[in-house]
Amino acid sequence: MSALLSPSSNASAVRETQSNAALDERLAARTWASTAILRQPPQLEGKPVVISDAAFSAEIPFSFIYGGKPSAGLLPSWKRSVKHESVTGGKEQHVITWLDPETGLRIDCEVTIYADYPAVEWVLRLTNTGSADTPIIANILPLDMAITPQKENGIKLHYVMDSNMSEADYTPHDCVINPGFDITLAHNVSIPYFSAEWIGGGVVGAIGWTGPWSLRLRRGLDARLSLQAGQLITRLKLHPGESIRTPRILLVSWQGQDRMRGHNALRRLLMDHYVPKQNGQIAVTPISYCPGGLYEMKCKDPRKTNRNAMEEVLNGVTEENQLDSIRRMPSIGIEAFWIDAGWYLGDYSNTITKGGLGNWRTPKPEAFPRGLKPISDAAKQKGMKFILWFCPELVNPESEVGREHPEWVSNYTFLLGNPEARQWMTDLLSDCIAKWGVDIYRDDGGTFQLPLFKPLKDNTSPIAPVINPTQVKALESPQEQIADPDRQGIAEIRHIEGLYAMWDELLRRHPGLMIDNANWRGKGCDIELVKRTVGSLLRSEATFWGDKPAQDQMGTMTLSQYVPISGSGAVKFDPYFIRSAATSGIAFPFPWPDLRDKDFPVEEARKAIAEVISLRPYWLGDFYPLIERIDADESNWCAWQFHRPDLDAGFAVFFRRSKSPLVSIDCALRGLDPAMKYEVVFKETFDVKEKRVMSGAELRALRVEIGNAPGSVLVMYKKRGPGRR
């Protein structure tokens, strides 16, 4: 069993079903990129390009301040060149270079234009080619442009709250962009994606940066909408030969009245060109099981005690009890066996100065006298991959890493921005992966380095959100008190570059390795991480225990509009709980019920996992929310659909929550041919309740009834084969 999927024929499906509007969209996006960034043809410079009934400004879509002067007034006088890198795999890549003849500052804008999508991506690299430090470079905004819808009314913004281990995780927000509107979205506030729509079309945007970023949207008194985004703070000089990069920007435009058209274009684009693939197949979240040391505890459910019980769960792992879990595990379809924090010398602790973070080379000798390889071997013998938790960015100064290299640790953070330190940590992790047979490297952390990134208090960035005094005090560190005011942002850039380089090197050294981006509360789900990871096995710590199905449902509804791969956990083999948490995979983070118990529901568990796996191919399809209101309110229903246009098949799942008085709803399934016949399966439990042959028109006027609250219904459909009646 494998958590790999053949990608859907997205590009061919687009070509086969494209309308003149879709062709116009892609042509307009290419024209805008050529005009605004490539500056070709020259006669179009300065003339806005109309995309999706809106005028996209033709000025260069990024900006910075150099030596106190705006880049817009400088770049026209700098030496400019264009290099066409390649045209392969449905995309063309270009590098546009501006060089300041006086100081030697070089700006490289790396642009990607996609053949099958109305999408443009770019990232900036700034290099000092001179012999002296550059003047101050400030307020570097890789996105700084304006869009003016042709109709002033009906402009809306859609965004999703980030994960902060609360009930607000992944809550959707929608607001009207009226004249005078001004909003700033930021890291740890919202996920790094947004959607702006107007009458006739819209744009979906993504920011690729695994650190503090910010996005500001402002509307003037007319319809002009200003978009500015980038690293939260940059005010720096570059030393001779020094180079930095910016956050990556991706814009996907769409035309018409259906916002999901743009979101599904983004999903298809990410699956075709971003998500990791192994032998041509997309790597997705597996069916995973993490028993921990829970059954050693007298209290079987730490949710009913206190947070210290979590330490006992994690630190209770031993070779004996993990092997016992594997040996006694029934054959139900588990694809990956998972050891989380607490396996290393010094244990896991909620207090960093008391735990063993940094002892990555040394499993607890009393618990794992033979190391971790026996666990990995036993898992593989049962056909499972081996998942192991690390947190390399966070270091207890008294750990092995902290004592061996104290110069590489600051504010409990391992300095990945130091090339020597990053190489050392990469070698250490690579050795652990090889020695212990790790298949899925679970990388946690990402919040603790924030003090290294905090700007000075005189920050004047145009995209800086307001930070209250409590937040400022919490982020202060001794390093900042002596920070060079002319090097603000460098530490963050180097750390983020180091993280990407470390992950890229691990993937290069270990073909077949998957990276689990464990903590979306810290690192998030930006497009740089989409390129390198299988999402997160547990996308929210608020639903970590698998006992908040309505919040899990909301998370799937909001995240699926932007992020193609994510995961969550369940604690019951119950259709309502399983369907609420399942994506292309599902995690069973701790054993409730214990897989080894005599009364464990083996057959029900087998059916639950079989259902998850049967739906897995459709998670690569187009996503549609089937109910307009998206929330976790127990008095409402929730429903969504995943549709594969290339297969003309998919599924829809409906949830009647615990306090909903409604026993039925009417809804319209999307993406179907009204005249086509479909074989349809209805399931309330994990067993088939009913089979029907229905037309696409009938499925677009479907009534679903659920007698129990809470309860769920799964509807699976596929196009009826030729010759069948």
LINGI-V401640 format. One record per helix or strand of 3 or more residues. SS is the DSSP state (H for helix, E for strand). FROM is the first residue (numbers start at 1). LEN is the number of residues. Records with the same first field share a line. If there is no record, write none. Layout:
SS->FROM-LEN / FROM-LEN
This chain:
E->4-3 / 49-3 / 54-3 / 63-4 / 79-10 / 91-9 / 105-10 / 119-10 / 137-5 / 143-7 / 156-6 / 172-5 / 182-5 / 193-6 / 201-8 / 213-7 / 224-8 / 243-3 / 248-8 / 281-3 / 287-3 / 336-4 / 385-6 / 440-4 / 514-4 / 586-3 / 622-4 / 637-8 / 649-8 / 664-4 / 677-7 / 688-8 / 702-4 / 711-9
H->10-8 / 20-19 / 42-3 / 71-7 / 259-15 / 294-3 / 302-3 / 308-8 / 319-10 / 352-3 / 373-9 / 400-5 / 406-3 / 419-18 / 450-4 / 469-7 / 478-4 / 490-20 / 527-4 / 541-3 / 549-11 / 575-7 / 602-19 / 696-4
